[in-house]
Amino acid sequence: MIVAGIDVGGKNVHIVIEKDGQILGKAAGPTGIKKAEAVEQLYSEALKKAGISRKDVERVVATGSAAKRVAFANDILPDAAADARGVIKLIPSARTVIDVGAEEGRAIKVSADGKVLDFAVNEKCAAGTGTFVETMSRALEVSVDEMSKITLQSTQTLSINAQCAVFGESEVVSLIHQKTSKPDIARAVMNAIAGRIASVARIVGLDKDVVMVGGMARNAGFVDSLKKSIEMNVLVPEDPDYVGALGAAEAALAGNPTPTRPSS
């Protein structure tokens, strides 16, 4: 059976096409303003990589904050459920999932069979998300990738206390004017986000193994800060930003995602 999982987030779209549990093709790109058009374009790209046509796909499940924009989806799966399914597929020992993307950070407690037992979401502005890092990287005049790398070069611990990206940027600018090194500022930013995400994770409980997914899982500096904040090891699967799409594809394969797509 050939199925597709489509994760439409606030910033990026990720698509996974599977046949009997094996990945045939995948694609990712910016969501943009015209989300439906971005999905169509990337779906065609994923189908091409998989070497199949649209009619070969028997079931499509969408997830993400803009999942309803996938007009051809058979069902919609909540983000937490998609993360849980995707992580258990890759790392069966996972019991806590931390997902930090561009717009939101969440922690999920999962069962051995990939069911969501509990979850909590960061709701404090952008201060616990990838958007916060992007804003701070611009203030530091470095790329996000470079910011991740220089974080690991930090030699002292500083604090950034702002709960809002705007005020956080002001704190960063102030530190720059004080001639604080960029690595130390970068570390302060990562620690601030990690602290907020750790607080969310403690609401659901931190049970081993802890697995991080989402775009921020590619940020080595942030992952390092998160490990220190929760005082536990954090596993990162290959292609962590595709996990939601993979979970949606697994739900499509199972044929029983919950809830089903609303009629409106």
Number of C-alpha atoms within 10 A of each C-alpha: 12 21 26 32 33 33 33 30 22 18 17 20 27 27 28 30 29 22 16 11 16 11 16 20 20 24 21 22 15 16 20 14 10 9 22 17 14 20 28 14 14 21 25 15 17 23 22 16 14 17 10 16 11 10 8 11 16 13 21 24 30 35 31 24 16 17 25 19 18 23 12 12 19 17 25 27 27 18 22 27 24 30 32 28 27 25 28 22 18 14 15 15 16 23 24 28 29 29 27 25 22 20 19 23 26 22 30 29 25 25 18 13 11 21 17 20 14 15 20 19 19 21 15 14 15 21 28 32 27 24 19 22 27 18 17 27 23 13 16 21 12 16 14 18 14 15 28 25 18 19 25 17 14 17 11 11 10 17 13 20 14 14 16 14 21 15 14 21 22 15 20 22 17 12 18 15 9 9 9 14 15 21 21 21 28 30 28 22 31 27 25 25 26 25 18 20 27 24 16 22 26 13 15 16 17 19 15 15 17 24 24 27 25 23 18 23 25 19 20 19 24 27 22 19 22 25 16 16 18 18 10 14 15 21 18 19 17 12 12 20 24 25 30 35 30 31 33 36 34 27 27 27 23 12 15 12 22 12 10 13 16 9 4 4
